């Protein structure tokens, strides 16, 4: 199957499978798994932080960040479309007793900084304590400009807030701008990085910050059931994801651009296509959606369809696959009355 539902479906590379089979391991809860320790040290150096923590998922990494920056009754400011607000089961509120303060995202994914300032609560017993500003990059495939990140960092510093980045796809943002990941990460007190999306690791995310922050996060991780034992088997693949799969993301971006260009040749779709990094969004009539999904499935193509189509390119989608998807879509629309 050509699976365009998400880059979470990527298969680990052969190098990852070999590394997993041969990884030296220990007990990571005791802190003596050499493969985990090497991954964490290498990630911290690569992104410019004091320390790093290997976690089971991006959701866990973000939750650990929120719980490590904030105490019970505190508040974090984020976007209405932020993953750690909208798509992570309310973990901050349920498990951390932390109140989210969402703000509507601009069309480019940024948060209007004047509204961020207005949302910061005064030092008054009637209000939760605003402790954290949380951004996401990429968000909906969109890259936040470096100049905006610098402004957000300055705002957070001026108002005494910490600033966290949900960097699930920070590597895509870096590649799209011709930057190093550290160039983006430098604007934040903490960053989460997902290794199991476009970077192809089978499991795992990283949380990065200073030593005190990571020490708090490690304790929360244990409490939340995230303390793993011989986790080096997973860390071995995660290290390859971080060191060998980042530059390859440019291929995914090129395939997404080619997919968007091909679909734009279809009159019924041309006006409703957006492409950002490795994601193509397509507006389509709701009445046609079920039959298009079924037609694509019959041709061995899986897509994600809700209010719009989101087509995600990744390592396991080739340029030939992209052309096949375009051809099937053209044939589908050509048969419409």
N, C-alpha and C positions, 0 to 999 in steps of 0.2 A: 504494500500500500504506500502511496505518496501521502504522507500525513502532514497537513498544513494547519492542524489545530493549534499547535504551540511548539516552541522550541524546548519544552520540557520532555518531549518524546524522543529526544536524541539518544542514540545508542552509544555506549562507551567505545572508544577506539580500541584497536588491537593492542596498542602500547599500554593502554590503561588496564586491559584484562591481564596482560603479562605482569605488570607492576603489582596488581592486586594479588596475583597468585604467589608472588615472591616477596611480598612486603614484610620487613621485620616488624614485629608487633610486641606490645606489652599491655599493661592495664592503664588505660588513659585516665580513669578516675584517680589512680595513684599518681598520674602525671608521668608515667614511665613508658609510654608508647613512643618509640623513636620516630616512627613515620608521621604520627600526629604532631609531635614536637617540631619536626623538621618543616612540615607544611606551615604551621603557625608562625615559626620564625621567618621562613622565607616570605610568607605573605606580608608580615609586618614590615619587613625590609623593603619589599617591592612597592607597597602602598604608602610608606612613610609614617608608620605608627610604631608606638612602643611595644604593643603586644597584639595578639590575635587569638581567637577562640574558634575551634571547629565545631559546628553545630549540625543538627540533622536536616535543617531546612531553612529557607528564607523566612518563613513565618516565625520559626523559633528564634532566629537571629534578631529579627525586628522586635519581637516581644521582649527578649532579653535586653535589648537596647533601651526600650521604653521603661522597663522595670529597674534598670540600673541607673538611668538618669533621673527618674521620678520616684517619689514615695507615694503612699496611699493618700488620696485626696488631691494630688497634683494634677496638672493638665499639660497636654501637648497640643500644639497647633499643627495642623496638616491640611492637605487638600481634600475636597469632597471626593476626588477620584483616587486618593492615595490607597495603595494596596493595604497598608497597615491600618487603615480605617475601614475600608469598604469590603475587603476580601479576606480578612484574617479572623473571622468569626467573633469579633469583638473581644479578642483576648486581653487587650490592655485594660478594658473596663472590667471584664469578668475575673481575670486572674491577677491583675495588678492594681485594681481599684483606682485606675488612672482615667481621668476624663479627657476624651478627645474634643478638640475645638476645631471642627472642619471649616474651611473657607473654600468658596467656589474657585476652581482652577481657571486661569485664563485659557484661551484656545491653544496657546503654545505649551501648556502644561505648567507654567510658572504660577506662583501665588502672587497676587497684587500685594506688594510689601506695605502699602499704606493700610490695607485691611488687616495685615498681620499685626502691625503696630496697634491698631484699634482693638484687636482681639486680646491683647495682653492685659490681664486683670490687674487692677490696683491692689496694693497691699492692704487688704481689708478682710476681716473675718467672714464676710458674707460670700467671698469668692474662693474658688480653688486657686492654688498657687501655680501660675504659668511658669513652667520650668524648661520647656523644650520646643524647638521648631524642627519639624520633620519634613524633609523634601524627598522626592523620588526622581531618579535619573538613570535610564530613560523612563518616561511615563507615557504609556500608550504608544511606545515606540519613538516618542519625541525627545530630542536632546535639549536639556536646559543649557542656555549659553553660559560660558565661563564668567562673563561680566555680571550676569545675574547672580551666580553663586557667590561671587565676591561681595556683592551688595547685601545678599542675605546673611552672609557670615558677619559682615560689619554690623548689620542690624541686631543680630543675636548677641554679639559682644557688647554693644552699646546698652542693650536692655537686660543684660545679665542672664541670657538664656544659653543653654547648650544647643547645638545644632547637629542633627543626625541625618544621614543619607540612607534611604532604602536604595541601595545600589545593586539591586538584583541583576540589572543589565548594564552596570557601569562600564563594563568592557565594551559593549556596543557603543555607548556614548563616547568613549575614548577613541575607538577606532574611527568612528564617523567624523571626528574632529582632528584626526591625526595627532592625538595626544597620548601621553602615558596615563595609565589609570591613576597614578599618584598625582597628576596635575589636577584631576577632579577631586580626589580624596582630600587634598590639602585644605579645602575650605570647610572641613567638618571635624567635629569632636569624635564622631564615631561613624562607621560605615559598615553596612552589611553587603556581602557579595555572594550571589548565587552561583554555584559551580555546576549545577545540574540542568541548566537551560542551554543556551547556545554554546557553552564551554564543554558540554558533553559528559561531565562526570555523572556516574549513576546516582549518587546521593550526596547532599551536603552543601552547606553555605559557611561563610566565614563572617565573624564579627570582629571589627578592629577598633582599637582605641588606646588610651593610655593604660598603664599597668593597674592603677586603682580601679578604673572602670571595668577592665576585663576580669579582675578579681571578683568584683560584685557579680558580673555576668556569669562567671563560672559557678558561683554559689546558686544563683537562680536556675541555671541550667540543670544542676543536680536536683533541685527541688521539683523542677518540671519534668523530671524523668529523662533528661537528655544526657545523663552521664553514660558514656559508652565504654566498653572494655577494650577488646582488641580492635579498636577503630582504625588502626593503621591500614587495614585492608582497604577501607574507603578513602583514607587520607592519601594513599599512594596514587589513586586515580585522580583525586582532587588536585594534587600537586601538578600532575600532567595537564589537567584542565587549565590551570593558572599559568603555566609556563609554555605550553605548546599550542593552545587553542585560541588565544586572543587574536593574533593577527589574521587568522583564518576567517574571522567574522566579516571581514571585508567582502568575502565571497557571498555570504548570506545577504549582505546589503545590496550587492550587485544583482543577485537573483531576485530580490524583492523589487528593485527598480525595473528589471526586465519584465517581471510579472505584471507590475502596474502598467507599464507601457503596452504590453500585449492586451490587457483587459481594456485599456483606454481606446482600443480600436473597435470596441463593441459599442454601438450607439447608445444602447440602453444603460450602459454603465459609465460612459465616458465622463459625465459631469459629476459623478459621485465617488471619485477615487482619491485616496490620500495614501502616500507612502512615506514611512519614516523608518530609518535603519532597516530592520529585518521584518517589518510588519506592513501589510497592505490592508487598508480598510476600504470596503466597497459598499456603497448604498445600493440597495436593490428592493424592488417592490415586495412587500411582505407576502403577497399572494404567490409569487414565484419562488420564494425561498425554499419551501419543502421539496418541490420538484427538482430544483437545481441541486440541492443536497443529495437527493436520491440519484440523480443522473451521474453526478460526480462519483458517488460511492460505487455505482455499477461499473465505473471505469477505473476503480482502484484508487480513488482520491478521497481522503477524509478532510472535512473542513469544519470549522466552528461557526455556527450561525445563530445569532440572536436578533437584535434589532438591525444589525448590519453584519456583513461578512468580515471576519478578521483572518487573514491568511498570513501565516508566519513561516518564513524560510529559515533553514538551519542546515547543519552539516549533512543530514541525510536526504536533502532535497537538492537535486542537481539542476543544471541549466536545461537539460533535456526534459526533466520532470516539469519544470516551469513551462516549457513550450507545450507539453502535453496538456497541462491544465488549461492553458490559453486556448488550445485547439478544441478541447471538449466544451469549454464555455462558449466559444464562437458557434459551434455546432448546435448547442442547446438554444441559443437565442435566435439562430437562423431558422429554427423550426417553429418559432412562435408565430401565431397568426397576425 
